[in-house]
Structure formats: structure tokens, C-alpha cells
């Protein structure tokens, strides 16, 4: 049985970057446990791939995520320039369709300043000013965020994996966690092929599977989660430049962690519209609606008896979901939602579906969506749950914050032996 000092469950962008920081700071035995054939196979590659400016994050309630996004922007930009990685500065228009939504944009402008976005990178435009910038966009007003960038987080994750491996991290691919056994000084992790490892510290960053992993440690039994698939349509080549900027609209359902479909300029030159938010029964149901039978039955039972049942009893949530279903079944419905601010587009301009992704928000005991990241210390373990958008934007700094907390808690009680680094750990921490 191989023994590790630190085992990280989840080879997404967060787990991989945490492994990089730990391997850069310490000469200890570290591994990343990933059930797939490679890192970044799920949410880390299946997303809009936008590096966001955090103007829409409440500076009081989302201070850490906003700070991580601001710091990480520079870190991502430096890495992209040094390694020739995807980096396409396309900007973002957050459009308001009426006076009420315009007031939301005014609030976002204030938040942007409080979140330390450079003032020259944000401006509030009236409808005619938007027309001058993007002749095919119609709106009451828009917030123009100039620094928003399209990239490829899967490519970033693989680059960080290479650096972590140089530092000695072992990536255990095709290893699905079956069970854990907690002892006095370490944890035995059993995999579905009946092999085992032991580790003094387990860090759970398993994305859509992070809640089930935490429950194996006897934590958060009173919480549940739901999986929502986001779908996209790709614009045919000659229509891809109708608008040259990313365009988002103010979310109608402010209490829910979803956005209306938007116009997205990818770093590879493609243009997409999406996503919607379709309930599915596993965090990996990228097509169809049921997934494998055993998982589906278990999830349906959980929904019928758990916290999610309370959510499905809320009329506004049911109204939202019914509209999302329609946008999945009908391409025209999806297009019509984007036509509200880009009226010249037509369904015939989109002949191919894009890559679907899945978000798995956590549901509180009260039947509400957990509004923020949850970090928990457990027996021989530390758990990062509900790390959703704009999580990938802020990963370089946020992962450093996590490592700093582990140091302060005495969970990484080893001599620091910093190696040559793509980023400076102390410099990141000093900016908090």
C-alpha cells in the first residue's frame, strides 16, 4: 500500500493547481486522484472559457472570490504569454433590456470599483453608444468590461499538471474512490479496483462529486446537490462575427446560480450561444437526461426525500426549469432568448451543438442554493465544496489561499523548500 503525505481527490483545475502549490513549496509525497483518463475532463474543460472581471460579485458576500479573480487575471496572463497559451481579449458587454436591469448595471459599476477593477476597464454605455461599438446589439444600456478574455482552461490545467509533475506530484489516473477508512494518523483510500493508498491528509476538490466524497468522511450529511447541464450552439462560420464581443444579459432569476444564454467568442475562433440549465441525474450526463440506471435511481430517490424536494416546490424555480427544458428541446427557443439583444440572428445560423458542461450546486437544508464556496475541515481531511463560476477565473490565487489555510491549521507542517516557480506564492498571499 503506497503511502502519501497529501492526496488530492479531483484532477480538475482546482485540484491540479493546489497540487502545484504544495509540490512547489514542499518536498513531500503528493498525489492527485482522478477517476478519468486525464485531468480536466469535466467542468474544467466544459465551460465558457472566459476569464471574468468580477464586477458582478458582491464585494461583501463574495469578497474572496472577487479578490482571487483580480489577482489571478494577472497570473493567467503572465502564464499565457510565457507559454504561448490561448489568450484572446474580446471584452464583455453586460446588456440591460430595460430601466430595471439598468439599475443592476449601475450597482455592478459600484461593485467593480470596490472589487478593485481598474476604472479604465469598466464603462457604462447607453443604447446608442453600444450600437456604435456593436451595430448588431440592441439594448437599453450596457456595462462594457474591457479586460474579459477568452482562453482554454483545459489547456491551462494540463500546463499546470506538467509543472506539478516536475515537482514530484504523482497523478493517479483511472482511480475512482470507492470508500475511505479513517485511522488515528492517516486515511486509507480504497478504489473501485480494490487497490488502496494511505495519506496523512486528504484534500477533496472533486467538483461535481465533492459532496459525495465529503459524506464519506461523515460530513455535510444534511446537504444535497443537483446537476444542471449547460448546452451550447455553434454559429456557422460566416455568422460568427456578427458581434465581436462577448454579450451577456442581466440574469432574470437573481436568486439562482444561472445566467440567461449569451453570445460567446471562443479563443479558437468559434462563436457560440449558451448555456441553459437543464436538470440531469449525474454530474457527467452530457447527452440525454437519465445517465446510467443505477445513478439515476439513486438521484431520483435522493431528490424525493432530501433538500432538493423543497426546491422543486418553489413556483419561481419550477417556472425557471420549465423554460430551460424548452431551450434544450428547441433550438429556436434558445435562439429567441439571444435575439432579445441580437435581433439579427436566426436559427439557421446555428447547425451544430457545442460542448455541454455541467454545474453541480449544493442545496442547503432549507432547500436553497448554497450561495458561496464551502470549505470544511474533517478528520485527516480538508474539503472544498460548491466551487462554481467564476471559479476557474480565480483558481491560481484561490488555490494559494487554500494552501495558506492548510499551513495555518498545521495540516502542512513541513519545512518549506520553495522551487523555481511559474508564480510567486508569497506575493499572491500578500495581496489578500
N, C-alpha and C positions, 0 to 999 in steps of 0.2 A: 504494500500500500504506500503510494508516494505521499510524502509529507510536504506541505507548503506553509509558509508564514501567512500569506494572504491569497485567498481565492476569490475572484470576482465573477459573479454569475451574471452573464449577459455580455455578448460581444457586439453591442451596438455602439454608437458614437460616444455615449457617456461612459460605459464600462471600459471601452478601449482607451479613452483619454485618461480616466482615473488610473488605469494600469500604467500608462506612460509616466504620469507624475510620480507614482510610487517607485517604479523601476528607475527613474531618473534620480530620485532622492536617496534610495537605499540599496544596499547590496543584500537583499533578502530574496527568498524563493517565492515568486509570484506567478500565478496562473490566471487565465481568463477562461471561464467555462462557457461554451457556446454550443447549442444543440444543432445548429446548422452546419453546412459545409464551409462556411466562411463568415467573416464578420459583416455587419451592416446589411444583413439580408432582408430585414423588415423595415420598421419605421425610419431607420437612419438613411435608407436609400429611397424609400417610397414616400416622398413628401414634395412640397412645392420648391424646395431647394433655395429658399430665399434667406439671405442674411438681413434680418429685420432691424429697423430702428425702433426702439421701444417707446414711441410716443403714445401708444395706446395702453400702456401698462400704468396702473395706478401707483404713483410714487410712494404711497404709504403702504398699501397692501401687497404690492409686487416689487418692493424695493430691491431685493436681492436679485431677482430675475432681470430687472432693468439694469442694474449695475453690471451684472455678468454680461449682458448683451453689449453694453457700451465698451467695456474692456475687451471683450472677445472680438469685436469688429476689427480692431487694430491687429490682434493676434492672427486672425484668419487672413487678413490682407497681407501681412508680412509672410506668412507661410505660402500663400498662393503665389506671391511674387517670386519668392526664393525657389520654389519647386515647380513653377510653371503649371499651377493647378487652375481649374476653371474659376474665372472671376469676371463677371460681366455686370458693370454698373448700369442698371436700367432705370433705377428710381422707382417710386411708387406714388400713384395718385389714390388717396382715400377719398371717394366721392360721396357727397351728400345729395340726396334727391329732393329734399325739402328743408324748410326752416328748422324743423325739429332736429334733423340729422346734422344740420349746420351747427347747431349749438353743441352737439357732441364733438364736432371738429374743433370748435373753439376751446373746449375742455382739453382735447388732445394736444393742442398747441401749448397750453399751460403745462400739461404733464411733460411734454417733450423738453421744455426748458428745465423743469425740476429734475428730470432724468438725465440732464447734462448732455443732451444732444446739441451740437453746435448750432447756434441760431441761424447761421447761413445755410444750414442743411434742411430747414423747415420753412415753408411759407404757406399761407392760406390764400387761395385763389378764388375769385368769383367765377361764375359760369363762363363769361366771355373770355376771361384770361385762360381758362382751361382750353377753350376752343382754339386759341392761338397756339397753344402748346401741342394739343392733340385734336385735330379737326374732327375726328370721328367720335369723340367723347362728349356726351351731353349730361349736364348735371347742374344743380343749384350752386354748388361750390365744391372745392376740393382742397385737401391738405396735400401739398407736394413735398414728399420726403425724398431728397436728392441722393442720399447715400445708400438706399436699399440696393442690394446686389444679388444677382442670380449666380449660383455655384452648383456644386455637386457634393453633398455631404457623404455619399458613399465613397467617393474618391478621397475626400479628407480623412475618413475613418481608416481607409487602407494605408494612407501615408503615415498616420499616427501609429498604426499597428506595426509597420516596419521599424519605426523608431523605438517602440516598446520592446520589440523582439531583439533589437540591437543591445538593449539594456538587460536582456536576460529573461524577459517575460515568456512563459510558455502558454500558447493558445491551444486549449483542448477542444478541438472541433468535433462535431458529431457526438457530443456528450450532453445528454438530456438528464437533468436532475430528477431522480425518482423519489428519494427521501433523504432526510438528514437525521443524524443521531448526535445529540449534544452531550459532550462529556465535560469534565471539570476544566480542562485546559485547551480543548480543541473541539472541532466538529468533524464527524465522519460524513462525507457526502457520497451517497450511493447513486449510481447512474442506471439507466434502463437496460444496459447490457450487463448489469450486475457487477461492474467493477467499482472500485472505491478510491477516494483520496481522503486525506485529513488536512485540515488547515486550522491555524490558530485564530484567524479572523476571516469571516465571510463578508463580502460586500455585495449586496443584492442590487443590481441595476438592470433587471431583466425586462424592462419596458412593459409590454402588454402582459407579461407573465410575472411581473414583480409582486403583485398582490398574492397570487397563489404560493409563490416562494416564501413570502413573509409569513404566511399562515403555517407553513411547515415548521417555522420557528415559534409557533404559538402566539403570533402577534396579529393584531387588527382583525380578529375573528368577526367583529361586528360590522365590518365594511364589506362592500361588494364592488363589482365593476361591470361595465358594459362596453362592448366593442362597436365602433362606428366606422364603416368603410367610407372613405372619400374617393369618389370617381372623377375622372377627367376625360375630356375630349380634345384631340389634337387638331389644330387648324391645318387645312391643306396649305401647301407651301405658298401659293400666291396670295393667300389672305392673311398670312402670319404677321404682316407689318401694317395692318390697318391701324393698329395702335402700337407705338414703340416703347411704351412704359407699362409696368405692372399696374393694373387697376383693381382696386378693392372697393367695396361699398360698406358703409356703416352697417354693422350687424343689426338686424331687426330684433333678434332674441338676445338681448344683452346678458341675461342670466344664464345662458348656456354656452359651453365651450366650442361653439361652431361659428363659422363665417358663411355668408352667402357666397355662391360661386363667383370667382373673379377671373380676370384676364392675366395670364402669367407668361412672361418671356423667359424661356429656359436658357441656360448657359450654352446648350448645344445648338441653339438657333431655332428650336421649335417653339411654337406658341400653343398654349392650352387654356381651356376654361375648366373650372372646377375649384374646389371639390364640393360635393354634397356631404351628407352624413347619414348613412344607411345602417340601421342596427343589424349586426350579424352575430353569429353564435360562437365565434372563436377569434382570437387576435390574428389569425392567418387565413381567413376566408376572403380571398381576393377576387373570387368569382363565385356566382351562385349565392345562396343565402343560408345554407344549413351547415356546410362543412362535414366533417366525419360524424357518423351517427352517435357514437358514444359521447363525444364532446357536446354535441347539440342537445342530447337528452339531459346531460348534467347541467348545462347552462339554462335550459328551459326550467328545470326544477329549481335552480338557484333563483331565477327571476321570480318564479311563482311564490317563493317562500321568503325571499330576502328583501333587502332595502330597495332594489330596483322596482319592486311591485308598487311602492309608494310613488315612485317617479312616474310610472305609467298611469297612475290615477289622476295626474295633473292635466287639466284640459289644454293648457298652453303647450305642454310638452307633446301631447298627442297631436295637436294641430301642426306643430313643427315636423314631427315624424311623418305624418301623412303627406306633407308637401315634399319631404325628402324622398319618400318612396316614389312619388310621381316623377321626380327628376332622375331617378335611377331607371325606371321603366321606359321613360320617354326622353329621347334626346331633345326633342322640341321644347319640352318643359324646362330643361336645363338652359337651353339657348335663350328662351324667353326671359329668364331671370337676368341674364347678362345684357340682353337687348335694352333693358331699362336705362343703361348708361352707355351702351354702344349700339345704338339702334340700327346701324347699317349691316350688322352681321346676320347671317341666315344659317339655318340648319344644314343646308347643302355645303357649307364651307367646312364642315367637320365630318370626315368619313372614317376616322379611326379612333378607338379608345386609347387613352393614355394609361400610365401605370397607376393602379389603385393602391392606396395606402390605408392603414387602419390606426385609429386613435382609441385608446382604452382608458377613458376617465374613470376615476373611483367615485363610488356613491357612498355618501355618509349614512349613518344610522337613521337620520331624519329623512332620507330619500332625496337629498340634494346632491348636485355635483360638487365634489371637493374642489374648492376654488384655487388651490395652490399646491405646490410640491409638499409632500410629507416625507420627513426624514425621521427614522426611528432607530434607536439603539436596542438590540436584542441580545440574547445570550450568544457570546462569541461572534457577534454579527452587527452590521450596520446596513440599513435599508433605505433606498431612495425610491419613493413611490410617486406616481402621478406626475412624472416629469414629462410634460407635454409642451406644445408650442408656446413660446419660441425657444424651446429647449436647445435645439441644435445650434441656434444662433449663439447662445451663451455658453456652450459646453467648455471651451478652453478655460475660462475663468471659473465657471461654476464647479467644474471638477476639481480645480485647485482649492476652492473654498471647502469642498468636502474633505479633501486630504488634510487641510489645515484643522478642521474639526476633529478628525481622527487623531491628529497629533495632540491636540489639546485635551482630548479624552483619555490619552495614554494608550490608545489602541494601536499606535505605530511607535512603540517605544524602542527605537533602534537608532544607532549613530547615523547621522546624515552624511552621505558621501556623494555630493552632487556631481553629476557627469556633465559633459558638454550637452547643451540643451537647445531645442528649437525655440523655447520660450523661457522666460525668467520667472521662477516660482515666487521668489520674494518680492519682485516688482509687481506681480499680479496681486499678491496679498496686501501689499502696501497701499494699493488703490481702493481698498474696501473702506 
